[in-house]
Amino acid sequence: MHDADNNDVYKMSLSVFTLVTLASLYNIRKFPTLADLHWELLTFSIIAFIIFLIPASLISAELATGWPQAGGVYVWVKEAFGERWGFTAIWLQWFQMTIGFVAALSFIAATLSYVFNPALANSKIYEFIIIVVVWWALTFFNMRGLKTYTLISSSFLIIGMIIPSMLLIGGGLWYIISGNPVQMTCRPVLSDFVPDFSRFNSMVLLMTSVFLFFGIEMTAAHAKEIKDVRRDYPLAILIAGLVITAASIVGSILLAMLVPTGNMNLLAGIMQAFEKVLGNHSWLVSAIALMIAIGSIGEASTWILGPIRGLASTAKEGSLPPVLQKINQNGVPVNMMVLQAFLITFWAAVYVLLPGGVNGSYWMLLSLTSLVYLVMYFFMYSAAIKLRYSHPDVKRAFKIPGGKIGMWLVSGLGIIALLFIFMLALSPPSQISFSGLSPLQYLIFMLAGAALITLVPLIIYSRRKPEWKPF
């Protein structure tokens, strides 16, 4: 009896897993991009919830409880299609983050500018310096394996995400209720919620609503640690998804009301809203900017090792050259960490060199990140279907109901959605200016970038040697 009770101590309840999911996905930096959608955001968020969050979370839960070994998507895709494609899938999951981290770090740089000089939020050179300094500093911190740093990072998340989010929503509502002028109607009619489906490029920002849920498959790593995974996993995802969607809608709509769309900086929009609400209290704006920047740095620190560990797990199969297999005394793959830091420095330089202003460059990196991630999700969904046929006897604590038909319906919906979102990502949104860049140049950049990134792991795998496999 005592042993059973002790085991239960290490099982997460519904509330705990819901909080873990919220901590993994919730982020206020996407509010300015979402604000461009105005009231259409409500419709786009519902669509994203149905076509992306539901399939991705249900499929990852089944795969994680059937194949709970370390490696996640690598193990799932390898079991379905072989080692080559498993390596490709985990590579894509890791590599997209080297691009996505630049977007996250540029948000930190723009926010931090409000502590010193808000005009710096529009300077790519300033943002490049902050991106490089912050990331390399986090890299060296994590190489030292500081156990207390994870605790500090968790505290930073509360300080820099939850509290500012509550202040923004509360302050924004107070500002509007007080009768101050707003930038869009507070009393929308039905037509305000209906997107213009006749114009493809006006729908591109649907991707922004999907961004909210990218990474949901990583929460499935905790599936075997949940008390009642069949009930609590889908319920926790539902609750977390609704909370994230609701908070993002309210926060983003408030931003759209406070900051003119044409003047909104996609990186510093949060601080522009605080400036509007707080008026002349510049010291308070600076304090909030510092809180958000610290919280975002803490969030980046908590993600720095996760994707690398997944990729490093392929080393035992000889998929990585020996130079990238080196582990230090703290159990950290040091050379992989250095490679990741160099890649982020490279993408930061690409961000600076892309034509147009901060908004256009920021969106292009987000879109490229999405394209790469969508290819990974395609492998994951396809693997779920294949494994229902090739490994029907493997016990899955959570299983998508409806048998093979249920799996085809969920995965089929997910794959169709992935194809649609992929097409959206190839088109520049009409709501964002891309000065000096034609739609054809935008398309070439996206397709060439996604193709090259996908080819790299295939080239590495084709050139692997027997001596790469450790003894």
DOZALUM-910031 format. One record per atom (N, C-alpha, C): x, y, z. Coordinates in steps of 0.05 Angstrom, whole numbers, padded with zeros to 5 digits, always signed. Layout:
N
XYZ...
***
This chain:
471
+00017-00024+00000+00000+00000+00000+00017+00025+00000+00039+00025+00017+00056+00048+00018+00070+00053-00008+00078+00031-00022+00092+00034-00047+00073+00047-00068+00048+00039-00068+00029+00050-00087+00025+00080-00081+00023+00086-00055+00019+00114-00048+00043+00131-00056+00067+00119-00053+00091+00134-00060+00092+00139-00090+00083+00119-00106+00083+00122-00135+00064+00144-00143+00041+00146-00128+00021+00166-00135+00032+00194-00131+00052+00197-00112+00063+00224-00107+00075+00235-00133+00086+00217-00150+00100+00226-00174+00081+00228-00198+00056+00225-00194+00037+00227-00216+00023+00254-00215+00022+00267-00238+00010+00294-00239-00021+00292-00240-00033+00310-00225-00062+00312-00225-00070+00329-00249-00096+00330-00254-00107+00346-00276-00098+00375-00274-00100+00387-00250-00094+00415-00246-00064+00420-00251-00047+00402-00241-00018+00406-00244-00010+00404-00274-00021+00384-00288-00014+00381-00316-00024+00405-00333-00048+00415-00325-00059+00438-00339-00040+00462-00336-00029+00466-00312-00010+00488-00307+00016+00484-00322+00025+00458-00323+00049+00452-00339+00046+00459-00368+00022+00453-00379+00016+00459-00407+00015+00489-00411+00002+00503-00393+00000+00532-00395+00028+00545-00395+00045+00535-00377+00072+00546-00374+00088+00541-00400+00082+00519-00413+00097+00512-00437+00089+00529-00461+00063+00536-00463+00052+00548-00487+00045+00578-00485+00037+00586-00461+00026+00614-00459+00049+00634-00462+00044+00654-00479+00064+00675-00483+00050+00700-00494+00058+00723-00482+00045+00748-00490+00058+00761-00515+00081+00751-00523+00095+00765-00545+00080+00763-00572+00060+00744-00574+00046+00741-00599+00022+00760-00600+00016+00774-00578-00008+00792-00578-00007+00813-00600+00015+00827-00605+00015+00848-00626+00008+00837-00654+00019+00813-00660+00013+00801-00686-00017+00793-00688-00027+00782-00667-00055+00775-00666-00073+00799-00668-00064+00822-00657-00080+00847-00656-00087+00856-00684-00070+00849-00704-00075+00858-00732-00100+00846-00743-00110+00824-00730-00134+00811-00740-00160+00825-00731-00158+00843-00711-00181+00856-00700-00202+00835-00691-00227+00841-00696-00248+00822-00686-00248+00795-00701-00236+00794-00724-00233+00769-00739-00217+00749-00722-00202+00759-00703-00185+00741-00686-00202+00719-00673-00226+00726-00665-00244+00707-00652-00249+00683-00670-00256+00689-00695-00261+00667-00715-00236+00651-00720-00214+00665-00725-00189+00651-00731-00180+00633-00708-00184+00642-00683-00176+00627-00660-00192+00601-00658-00218+00603-00663-00235+00579-00662-00227+00559-00684-00221+00569-00708-00212+00552-00729-00186+00538-00722-00166+00554-00711-00140+00542-00704-00143+00521-00682-00161+00526-00663-00166+00507-00641-00176+00481-00652-00194+00482-00672-00206+00457-00682-00187+00443-00701-00175+00457-00720-00160+00443-00741-00131+00437-00733-00121+00450-00712-00093+00445-00705-00090+00434-00676-00100+00448-00656-00096+00439-00629-00107+00411-00623-00132+00407-00632-00145+00381-00626-00129+00357-00639-00124+00358-00665-00109+00335-00677-00081+00332-00665-00066+00354-00662-00039+00353-00652-00037+00341-00624-00055+00350-00607-00054+00341-00579-00062+00312-00576-00084+00304-00590-00094+00277-00588-00074+00257-00600-00062+00264-00622-00043+00245-00635-00018+00243-00618-00007+00265-00608+00017+00264-00592+00012+00248-00566-00012+00250-00555-00018+00235-00530-00018+00205-00536-00030+00196-00558-00029+00168-00564-00001+00158-00569+00014+00173-00584+00042+00165-00590+00059+00164-00565+00056+00184-00548+00073+00186-00524+00067+00164-00504+00042+00156-00502+00035+00135-00483+00040+00107-00495+00043+00105-00521+00050+00079-00533+00080+00075-00535+00095+00097-00540+00124+00097-00542+00135+00119-00524+00137+00114-00498+00145+00134-00479+00175+00139-00477+00191+00125-00493+00220+00128-00491+00228+00156-00496+00252+00164-00486+00263+00190-00491+00268+00193-00521+00262+00216-00531+00266+00221-00560+00241+00231-00574+00218+00226-00562+00193+00237-00572+00188+00231-00601+00186+00252-00618+00179+00249-00646+00199+00232-00661+00224+00232-00652+00244+00214-00665+00236+00185-00662+00229+00177-00638+00221+00149-00633+00196+00142-00649+00176+00160-00649+00150+00154-00662+00154+00151-00692+00168+00169-00705+00171+00168-00734+00190+00145-00741+00210+00140-00725+00229+00118-00731+00214+00091-00730+00196+00088-00710+00181+00063-00708+00163+00059-00733+00153+00081-00744+00135+00079-00767+00149+00077-00794+00170+00093-00798+00182+00096-00825+00212+00090-00826+00224+00084-00803+00252+00079-00803+00269+00101-00792+00294+00095-00787+00312+00113-00773+00317+00139-00789+00320+00137-00815+00325+00161-00832+00304+00183-00827+00279+00175-00828+00258+00194-00826+00253+00203-00797+00259+00185-00778+00258+00193-00750+00278+00215-00745+00303+00211-00755+00324+00232-00752+00315+00258-00765+00303+00256-00789+00295+00280-00803+00274+00295-00787+00255+00280-00775+00233+00293-00760+00244+00307-00735+00262+00294-00720+00272+00307-00696+00291+00330-00703+00305+00328-00725+00322+00350-00735+00304+00375-00741+00282+00370-00754+00264+00393-00761+00253+00405-00736+00245+00388-00716+00234+00399-00691+00255+00417-00677+00280+00408-00678+00301+00424-00665+00308+00449-00682+00311+00445-00708+00321+00467-00725+00302+00490-00726+00276+00484-00727+00257+00506-00728+00259+00524-00704+00268+00513-00681+00271+00529-00657+00295+00548-00659+00315+00541-00675+00338+00559-00678+00329+00584-00693+00309+00581-00710+00297+00605-00723+00278+00619-00704+00261+00603-00692+00240+00614-00674+00252+00629-00650+00275+00620-00640+00288+00633-00618+00296+00662-00625+00303+00667-00651+00310+00694-00659+00286+00712-00656+00262+00702-00664+00238+00718-00660+00233+00724-00631+00237+00704-00614+00232+00708-00585+00253+00727-00573+00278+00725-00582+00299+00742-00571+00296+00771-00582+00286+00774-00606+00282+00801-00617+00260+00815-00601+00240+00799-00592+00219+00810-00574+00232+00820-00548+00250+00804-00537+00264+00812-00512+00279+00838-00517+00293+00840-00540+00309+00864-00546+00291+00889-00548+00268+00885-00563+00250+00908-00566+00238+00917-00540+00231+00898-00523+00219+00904-00497+00240+00918-00479+00264+00907-00479+00285+00918-00463+00292+00947-00471+00287+00954-00496+00293+00981-00505+00277+01002-00489+00254+00994-00478+00237+01013-00463+00249+01019-00435+00270+01004-00428+00284+01011-00403+00305+01033-00409+00315+01034-00434+00336+01053-00441+00326+01075-00460+00317+01066-00484+00309+01085-00505+00289+01070-00524+00263+01076-00522+00243+01062-00539+00249+01063-00569+00264+01083-00578+00269+01085-00607+00286+01061-00616+00300+01049-00598+00317+01026-00606+00300+01002-00615+00275+01002-00608+00257+00980-00616+00255+00977-00646+00262+00998-00661+00261+00997-00690+00289+00994-00702+00309+00988-00686+00337+00985-00695+00344+00955-00697+00349+00945-00721+00356+00917-00724+00384+00912-00713+00402+00931-00715+00429+00927-00705+00429+00924-00675+00414+00941-00661+00412+00939-00632+00400+00911-00625+00379+00903-00639+00367+00877-00633+00386+00854-00638+00402+00856-00659+00422+00835-00665+00442+00832-00641+00451+00855-00631+00470+00854-00609+00458+00841-00584+00433+00848-00578+00419+00837-00554+00415+00807-00558+00406+00799-00582+00401+00771-00588+00426+00754-00584+00448+00763-00595+00473+00748-00593+00483+00747-00564+00483+00770-00550+00493+00771-00523+00476+00753-00504+00450+00756-00506+00432+00741-00488+00435+00711-00493+00434+00703-00519+00435+00674-00525+00461+00661-00517+00483+00674-00523+00509+00662-00516+00512+00660-00486+00501+00680-00472+00502+00680-00442+00486+00656-00431+00462+00652-00442+00445+00630-00434+00458+00603-00441+00472+00602-00463+00485+00577-00471+00506+00570-00451+00523+00589-00442+00544+00583-00423+00532+00577-00395+00511+00590-00388+00497+00584-00362+00488+00555-00362+00475+00546-00384+00464+00519-00385+00486+00498-00387+00508+00505-00399+00531+00486-00400+00541+00479-00372+00538+00498-00354+00548+00493-00326+00528+00476-00310+00505+00471-00322+00485+00454-00309+00476+00465-00282+00470+00491-00281+00461+00503-00256+00433+00494-00249+00431+00477-00228+00405+00467-00221+00386+00489-00211+00398+00509-00197+00381+00531-00187+00371+00548-00209+00384+00547-00232+00376+00565-00254+00348+00558-00264+00341+00532-00264+00314+00524-00273+00293+00536-00254+00299+00535-00228+00280+00547-00208+00277+00577-00213+00300+00590-00217+00299+00619-00222+00284+00625-00247+00288+00608-00268+00274+00612-00293+00244+00610-00290+00235+00590-00274+00206+00587-00268+00195+00611-00255+00210+00623-00236+00201+00647-00222+00199+00670-00242+00219+00671-00260+00219+00692-00280+00194+00692-00298+00184+00667-00303+00160+00664-00320+00136+00678-00306+00133+00674-00280+00111+00687-00266+00114+00717-00266+00139+00726-00261+00144+00755-00260+00140+00768-00287+00150+00754-00308+00151+00767-00334+00128+00760-00353+00111+00741-00346+00089+00734-00364+00062+00737-00351+00058+00724-00328+00031+00724-00316+00024+00752-00305+00042+00764-00289+00036+00790-00277+00033+00812-00299+00052+00815-00318+00047+00835-00339+00022+00831-00355+00015+00805-00360-00009+00799-00375-00034+00809-00360-00035+00805-00334-00057+00814-00317-00058+00845-00316-00034+00857-00314-00032+00886-00314-00042+00898-00340-00034+00885-00363-00043+00895-00389-00073+00894-00392-00084+00870-00386-00113+00867-00389-00128+00885-00370-00120+00886-00345-00133+00903-00325-00130+00932-00331-00106+00941-00338-00101+00969-00345-00115+00977-00370-00115+00959-00390-00129+00965-00416-00159+00968-00412-00171+00950-00397-00199+00953-00391-00206+00978-00376-00190+00985-00356-00194+01010-00341-00192+01034-00360-00172+01034-00378-00168+01056-00397-00193+01060-00414-00204+01038-00424-00227+01039-00442-00252+01047-00427-00256+01035-00404-00280+01041-00388-00281+01070-00379-00257+01082-00376-00255+01110-00367-00263+01129-00389-00269+01119-00413-00279+01136-00434-00258+01147-00453-00233+01137-00451-00212+01146-00469-00217+01136-00497-00207+01151-00517-00211+01143-00545-00197+01117-00552-00210+01100-00569-00199+01075-00577-00197+01074-00607-00181+01054-00617-00175+01053-00646-00194+01036-00662-00211+01021-00649-00231+01004-00663-00256+01002-00646-00277+00994-00659-00303+00994-00645-00304+00975-00622-00317+00983-00601-00321+00966-00577-00347+00950-00580-00363+00957-00600-00388+00943-00604-00389+00931-00632-00376+00909-00636-00375+00897-00663-00402+00885-00672-00405+00885-00698-00429+00872-00710-00419+00845-00722-00438+00829-00730-00431+00802-00739-00410+00802-00762-00413+00821-00780-00394+00822-00803-00365+00828-00794-00361+00839-00771-00334+00845-00761-00319+00819-00754-00334+00798-00749-00321+00772-00741-00316+00754-00766-00326+00762-00789-00324+00745-00813-00299+00754-00829-00279+00736-00832-00256+00742-00849-00264+00744-00878-00247+00758-00894-00252+00760-00922-00240+00735-00936-00255+00714-00938-00245+00689-00949-00239+00690-00979-00248+00712-00992-00244+00715-01020-00215+00725-01026-00202+00736-01006-00174+00746-01010-00155+00728-00994-00139+00712-01008-00122+00693-00995-00102+00706-00976-00090+00728-00985-00069+00740-00969-00080+00754-00944-00106+00759-00943-00118+00771-00919-00122+00749-00898-00120+00724-00906-00124+00701-00887-00098+00691-00875-00075+00701-00885-00049+00691-00877-00046+00692-00847-00057+00712-00835-00053+00716-00806-00068+00694-00790-00082+00677-00803-00093+00653-00789-00070+00638-00776-00047+00639-00789-00023+00625-00779-00017+00635-00751-00022+00661-00745-00016+00672-00719-00031+00658-00697-00056+00651-00703-00072+00636-00683-00061+00608-00679-00051+00596-00701-00038+00569-00699-00013+00571-00683+00002+00593-00685+00027+00597-00670+00023+00592-00640-00001+00598-00630-00006+00596-00602-00002+00567-00592-00006+00548-00610-00006+00520-00601+00018+00504-00611+00036+00517-00626+00060+00502-00634+00076+00493-00610+00084+00467-00611+00099+00456-00589+00082+00439-00571+00056+00437-00577+00038+00422-00560+00047+00392-00557+00060+00382-00578+00068+00354-00577+00089+00348-00555+00104+00370-00547+00124+00366-00527+00112+00361-00499+00088+00370-00495+00075+00364-00469+00068+00335-00466+00067+00321-00489+00060+00292-00488+00082+00276-00474+00106+00288-00471+00128+00275-00457+00120+00269-00428+00100+00284-00417+00091+00280-00390+00067+00260-00388+00059+00249-00410+00034+00233-00411+00036+00209-00391+00059+00196-00389+00061+00173-00372+00063+00181-00342+00065+00207-00337+00067+00217-00309+00040+00228-00299+00019+00225-00315-00007+00235-00307-00023+00212-00294-00038+00219-00273-00053+00199-00257-00072+00184-00275-00090+00198-00288-00110+00185-00305-00107+00197-00333-00088+00186-00349-00081+00198-00374-00104+00198-00394-00121+00178-00394-00143+00176-00413-00162+00199-00409-00168+00206-00384-00186+00228-00378-00172+00255-00377-00150+00256-00362-00138+00281-00355-00122+00294-00378-00109+00278-00395-00093+00290-00417-00111+00307-00435-00131+00295-00448-00148+00312-00466-00162+00334-00452-00170+00329-00426-00184+00350-00411-00166+00373-00404-00141+00367-00397-00121+00388-00390-00115+00404-00415-00111+00391-00438-00106+00405-00463-00129+00423-00470-00154+00413-00467-00177+00429-00472-00178+00454-00455-00174+00450-00429-00175+00473-00410-00152+00493-00416-00128+00483-00420-00105+00500-00426-00109+00515-00452-00120+00500-00472-00125+00513-00498-00145+00535-00496-00167+00530-00481-00187+00551-00478-00177+00575-00463-00160+00570-00442-00149+00593-00427-00130+00609-00444-00112+00595-00459-00093+00609-00476-00108+00625-00498-00128+00612-00510-00144+00626-00531-00158+00650-00520-00172+00647-00497-00187+00669-00485-00169+00692-00477-00146+00686-00463-00128+00707-00455-00115+00721-00479-00109+00706-00500-00097+00718-00523-00116+00735-00538-00142+00727-00540-00162+00743-00553-00166+00769-00538-00170+00768-00512-00175+00792-00496-00151+00811-00497-00127+00800-00493-00103+00816-00493-00098+00829-00520-00102+00814-00542-00096+00824-00569-00117+00844-00577-00142+00840-00571-00163+00859-00577-00158+00886-00563-00150+00884-00538-00143+00908-00523-00120+00923-00536-00100+00908-00545-00078+00921-00560-00088+00936-00584-00106+00922-00599-00116+00935-00624-00132+00960-00618-00145+00961-00594-00160+00984-00586-00142+01007-00577-00119+01000-00566-00101+01020-00554-00081+01031-00574-00071+01015-00592-00049+01023-00610-00059+01022-00639-00056+01044-00654-00064+01044-00683-00050+01022-00698-00064+01007-00714-00053+00984-00729-00028+00992-00745-00030+01015-00759-00008+01024-00776+00017+01031-00760+00014+01037-00735+00037+01045-00719+00047+01023-00701+00034+01000-00700+00041+00979-00681+00066+00964-00690+00085+00963-00671+00109+00947-00675+00104+00919-00666+00108+00899-00683+00101+00872-00676+00118+00861-00653+00141+00874-00648+00158+00866-00626+00152+00882-00601+00147+00907-00604+00144+00925-00581+00115+00934-00576+00096+00921-00589+00068+00929-00587+00058+00928-00558+00067+00908-00543+00059+00906-00514+00067+00931-00500+00092+00940-00504+00101+00964-00490+00088+00990-00500+00081+00990-00526+00066+01013-00536+00039+01016-00522+00026+00992-00516+00001+00993-00502+00004+01002-00473+00025+00993-00460+00030+01002-00433+00036+01032-00432+00050+01042-00452+00055+01071-00454+00029+01086-00456+00010+01076-00471-00016+01089-00475-00032+01089-00449-00032+01066-00435-00047+01064-00410-00035+01080-00387-00008+01079-00385+00005+01092-00362+00013+01121-00366+00011+01130-00391+00016+01159-00397+00044+01167-00389+00046+01187-00371+00071+01199-00364+00088+01183-00344+00077+01161-00334+00092+01146-00314+00113+01129-00328+00133+01142-00339+00154+01128-00354+00170+01108-00337+00173+01114-00312+00188+01096-00294+00173+01069-00291+00146+01071-00291+00130+01047-00288+00131+01030-00314+00131+01044-00337+00134+01031-00363+00161+01016-00364+00182+01029-00355+00208+01017-00355+00209+00993-00337+00196+00995-00313+00195+00972-00294+00181+00948-00306+00159+00953-00320+00144+00931-00332+00160+00919-00355+00173+00936-00371+00190+00927-00392+00212+00908-00382+00224+00916-00360+00245+00900-00348+00234+00873-00338+00210+00873-00326+00197+00848-00317+00192+00829-00341+00181+00840-00362+00175+00823-00386+00200+00812-00398+00221+00829-00400+00246+00820-00412+00259+00798-00395+00259+00801-00369+00270+00781-00351+00254+00755-00353+00227+00757-00354+00211+00734-00357+00215+00719-00383+00219+00734-00404+00223+00722-00430+00251+00708-00432+00271+00720-00418+00297+00708-00417+00295+00682-00401+00280+00682-00380+00276+00658-00364+00262+00636-00380+00242+00644-00397+00228+00625-00414+00247+00613-00434+00264+00630-00447+00283+00620-00466+00303+00600-00454+00310+00606-00429+00329+00588-00415+00317+00560-00410+00290+00559-00405+00278+00533-00399+00275+00516-00425+00276+00529-00448+00274+00515-00473+00301+00508-00486+00322+00519-00476+00348+00518-00490+00358+00489-00493+00353+00472-00472+00364+00445-00473+00345+00424-00484+00319+00429-00481+00299+00408-00489+00301+00398-00517+00300+00416-00537+00302+00406-00565+00329+00392-00571+00351+00402-00559+00377+00390-00564+00378+00362-00553+00366+00357-00529+00366+00331-00518+00352+00311-00536+00330+00320-00548+00316+00302-00567+00333+00294-00590+00347+00314-00602+00365+00308-00624+00389+00292-00615+00400+00298-00591+00423+00283-00581+00417+00254-00576+00391+00247-00572+00383+00219-00567+00388+00202-00592+00391+00215-00616+00396+00200-00640+00425+00191-00642+00442+00202-00625+00471+00196-00627+00476+00166-00622+00460+00153-00605+00464+00125-00599+00460+00107-00623+00446+00118-00643+00442+00103-00668+00463+00111-00689+00481+00129-00682+00502+00137-00700+00493+00157-00721+00471+00172-00715+00461+00191-00735+00476+00218-00734+00491+00223-00713+00506+00248-00711+00536+00242-00711+00551+00259-00724+00580+00255-00724+00592+00257-00696+00614+00244-00690+00625+00243-00663+00629+00270-00650+00636+00290-00666+00642+00317-00655+00617+00329-00642+00593+00320-00651+00568+00331-00639+00557+00313-00617+00572+00291-00610+00562+00273-00590+00575+00279-00562+00593+00298-00561+00608+00303-00536+00589+00312-00514+00591+00300-00491+00575+00307-00467+00595+00315-00445+00589+00338-00432+00607+00346-00410+00599+00333-00384+00613+00340-00362+00609+00327-00336+00582+00333-00325+00568+00353-00335+00541+00359-00326+00519+00346-00343+00527+00329-00362+00508+00315-00379+00497+00332-00401+00511+00354-00408+00501+00373-00428+00517+00367-00454+00503+00365-00477+00517+00361-00503+00529+00388-00512+00553+00393-00504+00566+00419-00506+00569+00428-00535+00579+00411-00552+00583+00419-00580+00557+00424-00595+00536+00409-00588+00510+00415-00599+00500+00442-00590+00506+00449-00565+00498+00475-00554+00512+00498-00569+00538+00494-00574+00554+00514-00589+00543+00516-00618+00538+00494-00631+00527+00494-00658+00500+00510-00658+00483+00504-00638+00457+00518-00636+00462+00548-00633+00481+00556-00617+00486+00585-00613+00496+00598-00639+00513+00584-00654+00523+00595-00679+00500+00597-00699+00482+00577-00700+00459+00579-00718+00441+00602-00711+00436+00607-00685+00419+00629-00677+00433+00656-00684+00459+00657-00682+00474+00681-00690+00470+00685-00720+00471+00663-00736+00467+00664-00765+00439+00675-00771+00419+00664-00758+00391+00673-00764+00387+00701-00755+00401+00710-00734+00399+00738-00726+00410+00756-00747+00432+00747-00760+00444+00763-00782+00425+00764-00806+00411+00741-00811+00391+00740-00833+00369+00760-00827+00360+00761-00802+00339+00779-00794+00347+00808-00799+00373+00815-00794+00383+00842-00799+00384+00848-00828+00392+00829-00845+00396+00833-00873+00371+00832-00890+00349+00820-00879+00324+00818-00894+00314+00847-00901+00304+00851-00926+00295+00878-00933+00270+00885-00917+00266+00911-00915+00242+00921-00901+00248+00927-00872+00227+00934-00857+00230+00941-00829+00229+00917-00811+00227+00924-00785+00226+00904-00764+00202+00885-00767+00179+00896-00773+00154+00879-00775+00156+00858-00796+00165+00866-00820+00167+00848-00843+00187+00826-00838+00211+00833-00827+00232+00813-00822+00223+00794-00801+00210+00804-00780+00200+00787-00758+00180+00767-00768+00162+00776-00785+00141+00758-00796+00154+00737-00814+00174+00744-00830+00186+00725-00848+00199+00702-00833+00213+00708-00811+00225+00687-00795+00204+00670-00781+00182+00682-00772+00160+00666-00761+00148+00647-00782+00145+00657-00806+00134+00640-00827+00152+00617-00834+00178+00623-00836+00197+00602-00843+00198+00581-00820+00196+00590-00795+00195+00572-00773+00170+00554-00776+00148+00566-00783+00123+00551-00786+00125+00529-00808+00136+00537-00831+00139+00518-00853+00155+00493-00844+00177+00497-00831+00194+00475-00822+00179+00458-00801+00165+00471-00783+00151+00457-00762+00127+00441-00774+00114+00452-00794+00092+00438-00807+00100+00412-00820+00124+00412-00832+00135+00387-00844+00139+00366-00822+00149+00375-00799+00152+00356-00776+00125+00344-00767+00105+00362-00765+00078+00352-00758+00067+00332-00778+00073+00337-00804+00064+00318-00824+00076+00290-00819+00102+00289-00812+00114+00263-00806+00100+00251-00782+00094+00267-00761+00082+00257-00737+00054+00246-00742+00037+00261-00757+00010+00251-00762+00011+00226-00779+00029+00225-00799+00030+00201-00816+00040+00177-00800+00058+00182-00781+00068+00160-00765+00046+00148-00747+00028+00165-00738+00006+00156-00721-00012+00137-00736-00018+00144-00762-00034+00126-00779-00020+00100-00784+00006+00102-00792+00021+00078-00798+00023+00059-00775+00028+00070-00751+00032+00053-00727+00006+00038-00719-00017+00049-00725-00042+00035-00720-00043+00009-00735-00030+00008-00759-00030-00016-00776-00006-00034-00770+00018-00022-00767+00042-00038-00764+00046-00047-00735+00036-00032-00715+00040-00040-00687+00013-00038-00672-00007-00053-00681-00033-00051-00668-00034-00062-00639-00015-00079-00632-00015-00092-00606+00000-00076-00584+00013-00055-00592+00027-00038-00572+00007-00024-00555+00010-00028-00529-00009-00016-00510-00006+00014-00509-00028+00028-00513-00028+00058-00511-00047+00065-00488-00036+00078-00467-00053+00086-00445-00075+00105-00454-00068+00122-00473-00089+00139-00486-00091+00131-00515-00115+00128-00525-00119+00119-00552-00142+00135-00564-00137+00147-00588-00159+00162-00601-00182+00143-00606-00206+00150-00597-00229+00132-00599-00237+00129-00628-00252+00107-00633-00263+00103-00660-00247+00084-00677-00227+00071-00665-00210+00052-00680-00195+00066-00703-00190+00051-00724-00175+00062-00747-00190+00085-00761-00216+00083-00761-00232+00105-00773-00228+00131-00757-00229+00128-00731-00224+00152-00714-00196+00164-00718-00176+00146-00721-00149+00156-00726-00147+00170-00753-00160+00158-00774-00160+00171-00800-00174+00198-00800-00196+00199-00785-00211+00225-00784-00194+00247-00770-00182+00240-00747-00166+00260-00733-00141+00267-00748-00126+00247-00757-00101+00253-00772-00107+00265-00799-00129+00256-00812-00136+00267-00838-00143+00297-00835-00158+00304-00815-00164+00333-00810-00138+00348-00805-00120+00336-00789-00095+00349-00783-00078+00353-00808-00076+00333-00826-00059+00335-00850-00071+00356-00869-00097+00356-00873-00110+00376-00891-00104+00404-00880-00106+00407-00853-00101+00433-00841-00072+00441-00845-00053+00422-00842-00025+00428-00846-00020+00438-00875-00032+00425-00895-00028+00433-00922-00039+00461-00927-00062+00467-00915-00074+00493-00918-00057+00515-00905-00047+00510-00881-00030+00529-00867-00004+00533-00881+00007+00511-00893+00032+00512-00908+00029+00531-00931+00006+00529-00945+00001+00547-00968-00001+00576-00959-00014+00580-00936-00016+00607-00925+00011+00619-00919+00029+00603-00909+00056+00613-00901+00072+00621-00924+00065+00613-00948+00080+00620-00972+00072+00647-00984+00052+00659-00972+00042+00685-00982+00045+00707-00961+00055+00730-00969+00058+00752-00950+00031+00763-00942+00026+00767-00916+00000+00777-00908-00005+00806-00916-00029+00812-00923-00035+00840-00933-00034+00860-00910-00035+00851-00885-00035+00869-00862-00008+00879-00855+00014+00867-00866+00041+00874-00859+00056+00884-00883+00072+00906-00880+00087+00917-00902+00114+00903-00906+00120+00896-00931+00146+00883-00938+00159+00900-00959+00168+00924-00951+00179+00943-00970+00205+00931-00982+00207+00934-01009+00231+00924-01023+00231+00894-01028+00208+00881-01023+00207+00852-01028+00181+00845-01043+00184+00833-01066+00160+00825-01082+00149+00799-01071+00123+00793-01077+00111+00768-01069+00127+00744-01080+00138+00746-01104+00154+00724-01116+00180+00720-01099+00193+00741-01092+00218+00739-01076+00211+00727-01048+00188+00735-01037+00179+00724-01012+00175+00693-01014+00162+00685-01036+00156+00657-01041+00182+00641-01044+00201+00652-01059+00227+00638-01064+00242+00635-01037+00242+00656-01021+00256+00654-00995+00244+00632-00978+00217+00631-00977+00204+00611-00960+00209+00583-00970+00204+00578-00996+00207+00551-01007+00236+00542-01005+00255+00559-01013+00283+00552-01013+00293+00546-00985+00284+00563-00966+00293+00560-00938+00282+00533-00927+00256+00528-00931+00245+00503-00920+00257+00478-00933+00262+00480-00960+00273+00457-00974+00302+00451-00965+00318+00472-00962+00346+00468-00953+00347+00457-00925+00330+00467-00907+00330+00458-00880+00322+00429-00878+00303+00421-00895+00294+00393-00895+00314+00374-00908+00330+00384-00927+00350+00367-00940+00374+00362-00922+00381+00380-00905+00405+00378-00888+00406+00351-00873+00385+00344-00858+00387+00318-00843+00389+00294-00861+00376+00296-00885+00378+00273-00904+00407+00270-00914+00420+00293-00919+00448+00292-00928+00466+00281-00905+00462+00291-00881+00478+00281-00858+00474+00251-00855+00449+00242-00856+00443+00214-00853+00456+00197-00875+00455+00207-00899+00466+00191-00922+00497+00189-00921+00509+00208-00906+00539+00208-00904+00549+00196-00878+00531+00186-00861+00540+00175-00836+00558+00150-00840+00575+00145-00820+00595+00124-00822+00592+00105-00798+00600+00080-00801+00597+00061-00779+00610+00070-00753+00633+00085-00756+00647+00094-00731+00632+00116-00717+00611+00127-00729+00595+00147-00715+00579+00135-00692+00574+00109-00694+00557+00096-00673+00575+00091-00648+00567+00102-00625+00584+00099-00601+00582+00070-00591+00604+00061-00578+00605+00034-00567+00592+00034-00540
***
